[in-house]
Amino acid sequence: MEIKKTENLNVTLSKNANAGVYVHGWGETVDFDFADLGVGDLQHNVEIKMPLELARILADELVSDIAAYDKSQAEKKAEAEAEEAEKIAAEQGVEDLLGDEETDA
């Protein structure tokens, strides 16, 4: 049997949080700094240090995931707008038909 110890740290930042990044040229490391106010205006600071190569992987994944999210949201918005336009066109088409029938009578 193999036993491993794990530790989880979950941090949720608000939209008002501050974030900063610093790349250390001398040690090829990157610092990510986050600061946010919690309940009772308690200041929370989180600092994450990682190797530059891991930061590059994280940056690539962030760019890719955010671009995919933005594309998905744009497609959903375009689909909703198209459905709304079709609905309006169908309603106007019915009104036009009713208007034509009234003038024919």
TIVO-2410 file (N, C-alpha, C; in nm, 3 decimals):
# residues 105
REC num residu      c1      c2      c3 atome chaine
REC   1      M   0.084  -0.117   0.000     N      A
REC   1      M   0.000   0.000   0.000    CA      A
REC   1      M   0.089   0.123   0.000     C      A
REC   2      E   0.051   0.219  -0.083     N      A
REC   2      E   0.124   0.345  -0.088    CA      A
REC   2      E   0.035   0.455  -0.032     C      A
REC   3      I   0.088   0.530   0.060     N      A
REC   3      I   0.012   0.639   0.122    CA      A
REC   3      I   0.079   0.770   0.083     C      A
REC   4      K  -0.005   0.861   0.033     N      A
REC   4      K   0.046   0.992  -0.005    CA      A
REC   4      K  -0.026   1.098   0.075     C      A
REC   5      K   0.047   1.199   0.110     N      A
REC   5      K  -0.012   1.313   0.179    CA      A
REC   5      K  -0.037   1.421   0.075     C      A
REC   6      T  -0.157   1.474   0.074     N      A
REC   6      T  -0.189   1.583  -0.018    CA      A
REC   6      T  -0.239   1.702   0.062     C      A
REC   7      E  -0.219   1.817   0.003     N      A
REC   7      E  -0.268   1.940   0.065    CA      A
REC   7      E  -0.332   2.024  -0.044     C      A
REC   8      N  -0.453   2.069  -0.019     N      A
REC   8      N  -0.524   2.153  -0.114    CA      A
REC   8      N  -0.540   2.294  -0.057     C      A
REC   9      L  -0.523   2.391  -0.144     N      A
REC   9      L  -0.546   2.529  -0.107    CA      A
REC   9      L  -0.634   2.589  -0.216     C      A
REC  10      N  -0.754   2.624  -0.181     N      A
REC  10      N  -0.848   2.683  -0.276    CA      A
REC  10      N  -0.865   2.830  -0.243     C      A
REC  11      V  -0.842   2.914  -0.342     N      A
REC  11      V  -0.852   3.058  -0.324    CA      A
REC  11      V  -0.949   3.111  -0.429     C      A
REC  12      T  -1.050   3.185  -0.384     N      A
REC  12      T  -1.144   3.250  -0.475    CA      A
REC  12      T  -1.126   3.400  -0.461     C      A
REC  13      L  -1.092   3.463  -0.572     N      A
REC  13      L  -1.069   3.607  -0.570    CA      A
REC  13      L  -1.194   3.679  -0.620     C      A
REC  14      S  -1.216   3.798  -0.570     N      A
REC  14      S  -1.328   3.879  -0.617    CA      A
REC  14      S  -1.285   3.957  -0.742     C      A
REC  15      K  -1.382   4.023  -0.804     N      A
REC  15      K  -1.351   4.107  -0.921    CA      A
REC  15      K  -1.266   4.227  -0.881     C      A
REC  16      N  -1.262   4.260  -0.754     N      A
REC  16      N  -1.185   4.375  -0.706    CA      A
REC  16      N  -1.042   4.339  -0.667     C      A
REC  17      A  -1.004   4.214  -0.685     N      A
REC  17      A  -0.871   4.169  -0.645    CA      A
REC  17      A  -0.764   4.234  -0.733     C      A
REC  18      N  -0.645   4.242  -0.679     N      A
REC  18      N  -0.528   4.289  -0.754    CA      A
REC  18      N  -0.440   4.170  -0.786     C      A
REC  19      A  -0.380   4.173  -0.904     N      A
REC  19      A  -0.290   4.065  -0.943    CA      A
REC  19      A  -0.165   4.126  -1.005     C      A
REC  20      G  -0.055   4.059  -0.984     N      A
REC  20      G   0.071   4.105  -1.041    CA      A
REC  20      G   0.159   3.987  -1.078     C      A
REC  21      V   0.245   4.010  -1.175     N      A
REC  21      V   0.338   3.906  -1.220    CA      A
REC  21      V   0.477   3.968  -1.229     C      A
REC  22      Y   0.575   3.894  -1.183     N      A
REC  22      Y   0.714   3.939  -1.193    CA      A
REC  22      Y   0.800   3.823  -1.240     C      A
REC  23      V   0.874   3.844  -1.348     N      A
REC  23      V   0.964   3.741  -1.401    CA      A
REC  23      V   1.105   3.772  -1.354     C      A
REC  24      H   1.165   3.676  -1.284     N      A
REC  24      H   1.303   3.691  -1.236    CA      A
REC  24      H   1.397   3.638  -1.343     C      A
REC  25      G   1.474   3.726  -1.402     N      A
REC  25      G   1.568   3.685  -1.505    CA      A
REC  25      G   1.682   3.601  -1.451     C      A
REC  26      W   1.724   3.631  -1.330     N      A
REC  26      W   1.840   3.563  -1.273    CA      A
REC  26      W   1.811   3.420  -1.231     C      A
REC  27      G   1.688   3.389  -1.194     N      A
REC  27      G   1.659   3.255  -1.146    CA      A
REC  27      G   1.561   3.179  -1.232     C      A
REC  28      E   1.520   3.241  -1.344     N      A
REC  28      E   1.420   3.182  -1.432    CA      A
REC  28      E   1.299   3.131  -1.354     C      A
REC  29      T   1.250   3.220  -1.267     N      A
REC  29      T   1.127   3.192  -1.194    CA      A
REC  29      T   1.029   3.306  -1.217     C      A
REC  30      V   0.905   3.278  -1.189     N      A
REC  30      V   0.798   3.377  -1.205    CA      A
REC  30      V   0.720   3.383  -1.075     C      A
REC  31      D   0.689   3.506  -1.031     N      A
REC  31      D   0.605   3.526  -0.913    CA      A
REC  31      D   0.468   3.575  -0.959     C      A
REC  32      F   0.365   3.513  -0.907     N      A
REC  32      F   0.228   3.561  -0.925    CA      A
REC  32      F   0.182   3.609  -0.788     C      A
REC  33      D   0.141   3.734  -0.780     N      A
REC  33      D   0.096   3.792  -0.654    CA      A
REC  33      D  -0.050   3.833  -0.667     C      A
REC  34      F  -0.130   3.793  -0.569     N      A
REC  34      F  -0.271   3.827  -0.566    CA      A
REC  34      F  -0.304   3.888  -0.430     C      A
REC  35      A  -0.388   3.991  -0.430     N      A
REC  35      A  -0.432   4.054  -0.306    CA      A
REC  35      A  -0.581   4.083  -0.318     C      A
REC  36      D  -0.653   4.056  -0.210     N      A
REC  36      D  -0.797   4.078  -0.210    CA      A
REC  36      D  -0.843   4.103  -0.067     C      A
REC  37      L  -0.954   4.173  -0.054     N      A
REC  37      L  -1.013   4.196   0.078    CA      A
REC  37      L  -1.118   4.089   0.104     C      A
REC  38      G  -1.116   4.034   0.223     N      A
REC  38      G  -1.214   3.934   0.262    CA      A
REC  38      G  -1.316   3.992   0.357     C      A
REC  39      V  -1.382   3.906   0.428     N      A
REC  39      V  -1.484   3.946   0.524    CA      A
REC  39      V  -1.420   4.035   0.631     C      A
REC  40      G  -1.486   4.144   0.663     N      A
REC  40      G  -1.434   4.235   0.764    CA      A
REC  40      G  -1.312   4.312   0.717     C      A
REC  41      D  -1.298   4.329   0.587     N      A
REC  41      D  -1.185   4.400   0.527    CA      A
REC  41      D  -1.050   4.339   0.564     C      A
REC  42      L  -1.047   4.208   0.584     N      A
REC  42      L  -0.923   4.137   0.611    CA      A
REC  42      L  -0.849   4.120   0.479     C      A
REC  43      Q  -0.726   4.169   0.472     N      A
REC  43      Q  -0.645   4.161   0.350    CA      A
REC  43      Q  -0.589   4.020   0.334     C      A
REC  44      H  -0.611   3.960   0.218     N      A
REC  44      H  -0.555   3.828   0.186    CA      A
REC  44      H  -0.452   3.846   0.076     C      A
REC  45      N  -0.332   3.795   0.098     N      A
REC  45      N  -0.226   3.800  -0.001    CA      A
REC  45      N  -0.181   3.658  -0.032     C      A
REC  46      V  -0.171   3.628  -0.161     N      A
REC  46      V  -0.124   3.497  -0.204    CA      A
REC  46      V  -0.010   3.520  -0.301     C      A
REC  47      E   0.101   3.452  -0.277     N      A
REC  47      E   0.216   3.460  -0.367    CA      A
REC  47      E   0.249   3.319  -0.414     C      A
REC  48      I   0.257   3.304  -0.545     N      A
REC  48      I   0.290   3.174  -0.604    CA      A
REC  48      I   0.418   3.192  -0.684     C      A
REC  49      K   0.516   3.109  -0.657     N      A
REC  49      K   0.643   3.111  -0.731    CA      A
REC  49      K   0.651   2.982  -0.810     C      A
REC  50      M   0.691   2.994  -0.938     N      A
REC  50      M   0.703   2.874  -1.020    CA      A
REC  50      M   0.816   2.892  -1.121     C      A
REC  51      P   0.866   2.780  -1.173     N      A
REC  51      P   0.968   2.788  -1.278    CA      A
REC  51      P   0.912   2.856  -1.403     C      A
REC  52      L   0.998   2.925  -1.474     N      A
REC  52      L   0.959   2.998  -1.594    CA      A
REC  52      L   0.890   2.906  -1.696     C      A
REC  53      E   0.940   2.786  -1.714     N      A
REC  53      E   0.881   2.693  -1.811    CA      A
REC  53      E   0.737   2.658  -1.773     C      A
REC  54      L   0.710   2.637  -1.647     N      A
REC  54      L   0.573   2.610  -1.603    CA      A
REC  54      L   0.483   2.731  -1.624     C      A
REC  55      A   0.537   2.850  -1.601     N      A
REC  55      A   0.460   2.973  -1.625    CA      A
REC  55      A   0.426   2.987  -1.773     C      A
REC  56      R   0.519   2.948  -1.861     N      A
REC  56      R   0.491   2.952  -2.005    CA      A
REC  56      R   0.377   2.857  -2.040     C      A
REC  57      I   0.378   2.740  -1.984     N      A
REC  57      I   0.271   2.642  -2.009    CA      A
REC  57      I   0.138   2.698  -1.959     C      A
REC  58      L   0.139   2.756  -1.839     N      A
REC  58      L   0.019   2.816  -1.783    CA      A
REC  58      L  -0.032   2.930  -1.871     C      A
REC  59      A   0.057   3.015  -1.919     N      A
REC  59      A   0.018   3.127  -2.004    CA      A
REC  59      A  -0.044   3.077  -2.134     C      A
REC  60      D   0.016   2.977  -2.196     N      A
REC  60      D  -0.039   2.920  -2.320    CA      A
REC  60      D  -0.178   2.863  -2.296     C      A
REC  61      E  -0.195   2.793  -2.185     N      A
REC  61      E  -0.325   2.733  -2.154    CA      A
REC  61      E  -0.429   2.841  -2.125     C      A
REC  62      L  -0.390   2.945  -2.053     N      A
REC  62      L  -0.482   3.056  -2.026    CA      A
REC  62      L  -0.529   3.121  -2.156     C      A
REC  63      V  -0.436   3.152  -2.246     N      A
REC  63      V  -0.471   3.216  -2.372    CA      A
REC  63      V  -0.565   3.125  -2.452     C      A
REC  64      S  -0.533   2.999  -2.460     N      A
REC  64      S  -0.614   2.903  -2.537    CA      A
REC  64      S  -0.754   2.888  -2.476     C      A
REC  65      D  -0.761   2.869  -2.346     N      A
REC  65      D  -0.890   2.848  -2.281    CA      A
REC  65      D  -0.978   2.973  -2.287     C      A
REC  66      I  -0.919   3.090  -2.268     N      A
REC  66      I  -0.998   3.214  -2.272    CA      A
REC  66      I  -1.045   3.240  -2.415     C      A
REC  67      A  -0.962   3.214  -2.515     N      A
REC  67      A  -1.004   3.231  -2.655    CA      A
REC  67      A  -1.118   3.136  -2.688     C      A
REC  68      A  -1.111   3.011  -2.641     N      A
REC  68      A  -1.219   2.915  -2.666    CA      A
REC  68      A  -1.348   2.959  -2.596     C      A
REC  69      Y  -1.336   3.011  -2.475     N      A
REC  69      Y  -1.452   3.061  -2.402    CA      A
REC  69      Y  -1.515   3.178  -2.477     C      A
REC  70      D  -1.432   3.274  -2.519     N      A
REC  70      D  -1.482   3.391  -2.592    CA      A
REC  70      D  -1.552   3.350  -2.721     C      A
REC  71      K  -1.495   3.254  -2.793     N      A
REC  71      K  -1.555   3.206  -2.918    CA      A
REC  71      K  -1.690   3.142  -2.889     C      A
REC  72      S  -1.697   3.060  -2.785     N      A
REC  72      S  -1.822   2.994  -2.746    CA      A
REC  72      S  -1.929   3.097  -2.710     C      A
REC  73      Q  -1.891   3.198  -2.634     N      A
REC  73      Q  -1.987   3.301  -2.594    CA      A
REC  73      Q  -2.035   3.381  -2.716     C      A
REC  74      A  -1.945   3.410  -2.809     N      A
REC  74      A  -1.983   3.483  -2.930    CA      A
REC  74      A  -2.079   3.400  -3.015     C      A
REC  75      E  -2.054   3.269  -3.023     N      A
REC  75      E  -2.143   3.181  -3.100    CA      A
REC  75      E  -2.282   3.175  -3.036     C      A
REC  76      K  -2.286   3.165  -2.904     N      A
REC  76      K  -2.414   3.162  -2.833    CA      A
REC  76      K  -2.491   3.293  -2.855     C      A
REC  77      K  -2.420   3.405  -2.849     N      A
REC  77      K  -2.483   3.535  -2.868    CA      A
REC  77      K  -2.536   3.547  -3.011     C      A
REC  78      A  -2.456   3.505  -3.109     N      A
REC  78      A  -2.499   3.513  -3.249    CA      A
REC  78      A  -2.620   3.423  -3.273     C      A
REC  79      E  -2.620   3.306  -3.212     N      A
REC  79      E  -2.733   3.213  -3.225    CA      A
REC  79      E  -2.859   3.273  -3.165     C      A
REC  80      A  -2.847   3.333  -3.049     N      A
REC  80      A  -2.963   3.394  -2.983    CA      A
REC  80      A  -3.015   3.512  -3.066     C      A
REC  81      E  -2.924   3.592  -3.120     N      A
REC  81      E  -2.965   3.705  -3.204    CA      A
REC  81      E  -3.033   3.657  -3.332     C      A
REC  82      A  -2.982   3.549  -3.391     N      A
REC  82      A  -3.043   3.494  -3.513    CA      A
REC  82      A  -3.183   3.441  -3.484     C      A
REC  83      E  -3.198   3.373  -3.370     N      A
REC  83      E  -3.330   3.322  -3.332    CA      A
REC  83      E  -3.428   3.437  -3.309     C      A
REC  84      E  -3.380   3.543  -3.245     N      A
REC  84      E  -3.466   3.660  -3.221    CA      A
REC  84      E  -3.505   3.726  -3.354     C      A
REC  85      A  -3.409   3.735  -3.445     N      A
REC  85      A  -3.438   3.794  -3.577    CA      A
REC  85      A  -3.539   3.710  -3.654     C      A
REC  86      E  -3.524   3.577  -3.646     N      A
REC  86      E  -3.620   3.487  -3.712    CA      A
REC  86      E  -3.759   3.503  -3.652     C      A
REC  87      K  -3.765   3.516  -3.520     N      A
REC  87      K  -3.893   3.534  -3.452    CA      A
REC  87      K  -3.960   3.664  -3.496     C      A
REC  88      I  -3.882   3.771  -3.500     N      A
REC  88      I  -3.935   3.901  -3.542    CA      A
REC  88      I  -3.980   3.895  -3.687     C      A
REC  89      A  -3.898   3.832  -3.772     N      A
REC  89      A  -3.933   3.821  -3.913    CA      A
REC  89      A  -4.061   3.740  -3.931     C      A
REC  90      A  -4.076   3.633  -3.855     N      A
REC  90      A  -4.196   3.550  -3.864    CA      A
REC  90      A  -4.318   3.630  -3.819     C      A
REC  91      E  -4.302   3.705  -3.711     N      A
REC  91      E  -4.413   3.788  -3.662    CA      A
REC  91      E  -4.449   3.896  -3.764     C      A
REC  92      Q  -4.351   3.958  -3.822     N      A
REC  92      Q  -4.375   4.062  -3.922    CA      A
REC  92      Q  -4.435   4.002  -4.048     C      A
REC  93      G  -4.393   3.882  -4.082     N      A
REC  93      G  -4.449   3.813  -4.198    CA      A
REC  93      G  -4.596   3.785  -4.180     C      A
REC  94      V  -4.636   3.744  -4.060     N      A
REC  94      V  -4.776   3.718  -4.030    CA      A
REC  94      V  -4.854   3.848  -4.036     C      A
REC  95      E  -4.797   3.955  -3.983     N      A
REC  95      E  -4.864   4.085  -3.987    CA      A
REC  95      E  -4.879   4.133  -4.131     C      A
REC  96      D  -4.776   4.111  -4.213     N      A
REC  96      D  -4.783   4.150  -4.353    CA      A
REC  96      D  -4.894   4.073  -4.425     C      A
REC  97      L  -4.904   3.943  -4.395     N      A
REC  97      L  -5.009   3.863  -4.458    CA      A
REC  97      L  -5.146   3.911  -4.415     C      A
REC  98      L  -5.161   3.941  -4.287     N      A
REC  98      L  -5.290   3.991  -4.239    CA      A
REC  98      L  -5.321   4.126  -4.302     C      A
REC  99      G  -5.220   4.209  -4.317     N      A
REC  99      G  -5.239   4.340  -4.378    CA      A
REC  99      G  -5.281   4.325  -4.524     C      A
REC 100      D  -5.221   4.232  -4.597     N      A
REC 100      D  -5.256   4.209  -4.736    CA      A
REC 100      D  -5.398   4.159  -4.748     C      A
REC 101      E  -5.441   4.070  -4.659     N      A
REC 101      E  -5.576   4.016  -4.664    CA      A
REC 101      E  -5.679   4.124  -4.637     C      A
REC 102      E  -5.647   4.217  -4.546     N      A
REC 102      E  -5.741   4.325  -4.514    CA      A
REC 102      E  -5.758   4.418  -4.633     C      A
REC 103      T  -5.649   4.442  -4.708     N      A
REC 103      T  -5.660   4.533  -4.824    CA      A
REC 103      T  -5.730   4.464  -4.940     C      A
REC 104      D  -5.724   4.330  -4.947     N      A
REC 104      D  -5.790   4.256  -5.052    CA      A
REC 104      D  -5.941   4.255  -5.030     C      A
REC 105      A  -5.984   4.263  -4.905     N      A
REC 105      A  -6.127   4.251  -4.874    CA      A
REC 105      A  -6.207   4.368  -4.911     C      A
***
